Amino acid sequence: MSTLKDRLRADLTTAMKSRDELRAATLRMVLTAVTNAEVAGKEHRELSDDDILTVLSSEAKKRREAATAFADGGREESAARERAEAEVIADYLPAQLSADEIAGLVAAAIEQTGAAADGMRAMGKVMGVVTPQVKGRADGGAVAAEVRRQLGA
């Protein structure tokens, strides 16, 4: 069994005992998303820690997008709740890469693939190299924007 899943369950129990309702509700939601991912498809499967990180990244992204949507709609209380849930989920994700670190990885990938000469046509090649390196540590949209910026220059 996944050690990350065990940690999520243990932290849920701790949050329930300490009556931390936000943390407990968020962890329940995350564990439900993990279970849904396990039963998706034709066969039930046990998720690895990497698979669970993918689910956590997806859930964190949903919270960020919802917070933005609520804030744009003038529902600041709901936006604050979404941001708080995203912070709880972030505790289980690896440290996020800075913009400079992303730029360095993208530059190295462009050099490695020789994509500078091909321009934007090589974006898929570069993303294929960078994506596994940043998995769970950077938003895919931010990485794609950096690749576009460097290939377009």
LOLUM-308788 format. One line per 3 residues: their letters; for each residue x, y, z of N, C-alpha, C, O. Coordinates in steps of 0.05 Angstrom, whole numbers. Layout:
<sites>
A = X:Y:Z:X:Y:Z:X:Y:Z:X:Y:Z; ... $
</sites>
This chain:
<sites>
MST = 17:-24:0:0:0:0:18:25:0:40:25:10; 7:46:-11:21:71:-13:26:84:14:8:85:31; 50:94:18:56:107:44:42:135:45:35:144:66 $
LKD = 39:147:22:25:173:21:-4:170:28:-15:187:43; -17:149:18:-45:144:25:-47:138:55:-66:147:68; -29:123:66:-29:118:95:-26:144:111:-40:148:131 $
RLR = -9:161:101:-5:187:115:-30:204:113:-38:216:133; -43:204:90:-68:219:88:-89:208:107:-103:224:121; -92:182:109:-111:170:128:-105:176:157:-123:183:172 $
ADL = -79:174:164:-71:180:191:-76:209:198:-85:216:220; -70:227:179:-75:256:184:-104:262:186:-112:280:200; -121:247:171:-150:251:173:-159:243:201:-175:258:213 $
TTA = -150:221:211:-157:213:238:-149:234:259:-164:241:277; -124:244:256:-114:265:274:-131:290:272:-138:303:292; -138:298:248:-154:322:244:-182:319:256:-193:338:267 $
MKS = -194:295:253:-220:290:265:-219:291:296:-236:302:308; -198:280:307:-195:280:336:-190:308:347:-200:315:369; -176:324:332:-171:352:341:-193:371:332:-191:395:337 $
RDE = -213:360:319:-237:376:310:-229:399:291:-241:420:291; -209:393:274:-201:412:253:-218:406:229:-211:389:212; -241:419:227:-261:412:207:-252:417:178:-257:401:160 $
LRA = -238:439:174:-228:445:147:-209:424:137:-212:413:115; -189:417:154:-169:397:146:-183:370:142:-177:355:123; -201:362:160:-215:336:158:-231:335:133:-230:315:119 $
ATL = -246:356:127:-263:356:103:-245:354:78:-252:340:59; -224:369:78:-206:369:54:-193:342:50:-192:332:28; -184:330:72:-171:303:70:-191:282:61:-185:264:46 $
RMV = -216:284:71:-237:266:62:-241:268:32:-243:249:17; -242:293:22:-246:299:-6:-223:287:-23:-227:275:-44; -198:291:-13:-175:280:-27:-175:250:-28:-170:238:-48 $
LTA = -181:237:-5:-182:208:-4:-204:197:-22:-201:176:-34; -226:212:-24:-248:204:-43:-238:205:-72:-243:187:-88; -223:226:-78:-212:229:-105:-192:206:-111:-191:196:-133 $
VTN = -177:199:-91:-157:176:-94:-173:150:-99:-166:135:-117; -194:146:-83:-210:121:-87:-223:121:-114:-224:100:-127; -233:144:-123:-246:145:-150:-225:139:-171:-232:125:-191 $
AEV = -201:148:-168:-180:142:-188:-173:112:-187:-167:101:-208; -174:101:-164:-168:72:-162:-189:55:-176:-182:34:-187; -214:63:-175:-235:46:-186:-242:55:-215:-259:42:-227 $
AGK = -230:76:-225:-235:84:-252:-224:64:-271:-203:51:-266; -237:60:-294:-228:41:-314:-241:14:-310:-261:12:-295; -230:-6:-322:-243:-32:-322:-236:-48:-297:-252:-65:-288 $
EHR = -213:-43:-285:-204:-58:-262:-196:-39:-239:-186:-18:-243; -202:-49:-214:-192:-34:-190:-162:-38:-188:-152:-60:-193; -148:-17:-182:-119:-19:-179:-110:-2:-155:-123:18:-148 $
ELS = -88:-9:-144:-76:6:-122:-59:27:-133:-41:21:-150; -63:52:-125:-47:74:-136:-19:75:-122:-17:71:-98; 1:82:-138:28:86:-126:29:115:-115:10:130:-119 $
DDD = 50:121:-101:53:148:-90:54:168:-113:43:190:-110; 66:162:-136:67:180:-158:39:185:-169:32:208:-176; 23:164:-171:-5:167:-180:-21:185:-161:-37:201:-169 $
ILT = -16:181:-135:-30:197:-115:-21:226:-117:-38:244:-113; 4:231:-122:14:258:-126:0:271:-150:-6:295:-149; -5:256:-170:-19:266:-194:-48:275:-186:-57:296:-194 $
VLS = -61:258:-170:-88:264:-160:-87:289:-143:-104:307:-146; -68:290:-125:-65:314:-107:-61:339:-123:-72:360:-117; -44:338:-144:-38:361:-161:-64:370:-175:-69:394:-177 $
SEA = -79:351:-184:-104:357:-198:-124:371:-179:-137:390:-186; -126:360:-154:-144:371:-134:-135:400:-127:-152:417:-123; -109:404:-124:-99:430:-117:-105:450:-139:-113:473:-134 $
KKR = -102:441:-164:-108:459:-187:-138:466:-187:-145:489:-193; -155:447:-181:-184:452:-180:-190:474:-159:-206:491:-164; -176:472:-136:-181:491:-115:-172:519:-123:-186:539:-118 $
REA = -148:521:-136:-138:547:-146:-158:559:-166:-164:583:-164; -167:543:-185:-185:553:-205:-212:562:-193:-223:582:-201; -222:546:-174:-247:553:-161:-244:578:-145:-262:595:-145 $
ATA = -222:582:-131:-217:606:-115:-217:630:-133:-229:651:-126; -205:628:-156:-204:650:-176:-232:656:-185:-240:680:-187; -247:635:-192:-275:639:-202:-292:652:-181:-308:670:-187 $
FAD = -290:643:-156:-306:655:-134:-299:684:-130:-316:701:-126; -273:689:-130:-263:717:-125:-273:735:-148:-282:758:-143; -272:725:-173:-282:741:-195:-312:746:-193:-322:766:-203 $
GGR = -326:727:-181:-355:729:-178:-364:744:-153:-388:747:-148; -344:755:-138:-351:770:-114:-358:753:-90:-369:764:-71; -351:728:-90:-358:710:-68:-332:704:-53:-321:683:-54 $
EES = -322:725:-38:-296:723:-25:-295:702:-4:-274:690:0; -317:697:10:-317:677:31:-312:649:20:-297:633:30; -325:643:-3:-321:617:-16:-293:615:-28:-281:594:-27 $
AAR = -283:637:-38:-256:638:-49:-235:632:-27:-216:618:-31; -240:644:-3:-222:640:19:-222:610:28:-201:599:34; -245:598:28:-247:569:35:-231:552:15:-216:534:22 $
ERA = -234:558:-11:-220:543:-32:-189:547:-29:-174:527:-32; -181:571:-23:-152:576:-19:-142:560:6:-120:549:5; -158:560:27:-150:545:51:-148:515:45:-130:502:55 $
EAE = -166:504:29:-165:476:22:-140:471:5:-127:450:8; -134:489:-13:-110:486:-30:-85:486:-13:-66:471:-19; -84:501:9:-61:501:27:-58:474:41:-36:465:45 $
VIA = -81:462:49:-80:436:62:-68:416:43:-51:400:50; -78:416:18:-68:397:-2:-39:402:-8:-24:383:-13; -30:427:-8:-2:434:-14:17:422:6:40:417:0 $
DYL = 7:416:30:24:403:51:34:376:42:55:366:51; 20:363:24:26:336:15:40:335:-12:49:314:-21; 43:358:-25:56:360:-51:86:368:-47:92:381:-27 $
PAQ = 103:359:-65:131:368:-63:133:399:-65:114:412:-75; 155:410:-56:159:439:-57:156:448:-87:167:435:-105; 142:470:-91:138:480:-118:163:494:-128:178:506:-113 $
LSA = 167:491:-154:191:503:-167:186:533:-171:163:541:-176; 207:548:-169:204:577:-175:205:581:-205:211:563:-220; 198:606:-213:198:612:-242:227:609:-253:230:601:-276 $
DEI = 247:617:-237:275:614:-247:283:585:-251:296:578:-270; 274:568:-232:280:539:-235:267:527:-259:278:511:-274; 242:535:-264:227:526:-288:241:535:-313:245:519:-332 $
AGL = 249:560:-313:264:571:-337:289:556:-342:296:550:-365; 304:549:-321:329:533:-324:324:506:-335:338:497:-352; 303:492:-325:296:465:-335:288:467:-365:296:449:-381 $
VAA = 272:487:-372:263:490:-400:287:496:-418:289:484:-440; 305:513:-409:329:519:-425:346:494:-429:356:490:-451; 349:478:-408:365:454:-411:351:434:-430:365:421:-446 $
AIE = 325:432:-429:310:414:-447:312:423:-476:314:407:-494; 311:449:-480:313:460:-508:341:453:-519:344:445:-542; 362:457:-502:389:450:-510:392:420:-516:404:412:-535 $
QTG = 380:404:-498:382:375:-500:369:364:-526:379:346:-539; 345:376:-532:330:366:-556:339:380:-581:331:371:-603; 354:402:-579:362:417:-603:338:431:-615:336:435:-639 $
AAA = 319:439:-598:294:450:-608:295:479:-615:277:490:-627; 317:493:-608:318:522:-613:315:528:-643:303:549:-650; 326:511:-660:324:517:-689:296:512:-700:289:525:-720 $
DGM = 281:494:-687:254:488:-697:232:507:-688:210:508:-699; 238:523:-668:219:543:-658:195:529:-645:198:509:-632; 172:541:-650:147:531:-636:139:503:-644:125:490:-630 $
RAM = 148:494:-667:141:467:-676:153:446:-657:143:423:-656; 173:453:-642:186:434:-624:175:434:-596:186:422:-577; 153:449:-592:142:452:-565:135:425:-552:141:420:-529 $
GKV = 123:407:-567:116:380:-557:140:365:-548:140:351:-528; 162:367:-564:187:353:-558:198:363:-531:206:347:-514; 198:389:-528:209:401:-503:191:395:-480:201:388:-458 $
MGV = 165:397:-483:146:390:-461:149:361:-453:147:355:-429; 154:343:-472:158:315:-466:182:310:-448:182:291:-432; 202:327:-450:226:324:-434:222:338:-406:230:327:-386 $
VTP = 209:361:-406:207:377:-381:185:365:-363:188:365:-339; 163:356:-374:140:348:-358:147:327:-337:139:331:-314; 161:305:-343:168:286:-322:186:298:-300:185:290:-277 $
QVK = 202:318:-307:220:331:-287:205:348:-267:213:351:-245; 182:360:-276:168:379:-259:142:367:-247:127:381:-234; 137:342:-252:112:330:-244:106:334:-214:122:327:-197 $
GRA = 83:347:-209:75:353:-182:89:377:-169:82:385:-147; 110:387:-183:125:410:-171:120:436:-185:130:457:-177; 105:436:-207:99:460:-222:74:456:-238:67:434:-247 $
DGG = 59:478:-242:35:478:-257:42:475:-287:59:489:-297; 28:457:-301:34:452:-329:30:476:-346:45:480:-365; 11:493:-339:6:518:-354:30:537:-352:37:550:-372 $
AVA = 42:539:-328:65:556:-325:89:545:-340:104:561:-352; 92:519:-341:114:507:-356:110:512:-386:129:519:-400; 86:507:-395:80:511:-424:85:541:-432:95:546:-453 $
AEV = 77:559:-414:81:588:-420:111:594:-422:120:609:-440; 127:582:-405:156:586:-406:168:574:-431:186:586:-443; 159:550:-439:169:538:-463:162:556:-487:179:560:-504 $
RRQ = 137:566:-488:129:583:-510:147:608:-511:157:617:-532; 152:620:-487:168:644:-485:196:639:-496:207:655:-511; 208:617:-487:236:612:-496:238:603:-525:258:610:-538 $
LGA = 219:588:-535:220:580:-563:213:603:-582:222:604:-605; 196:621:-572:188:644:-589:209:665:-591:209:682:-609; 228:665:-572:248:687:-571:270:683:-591:289:699:-593 $
</sites>
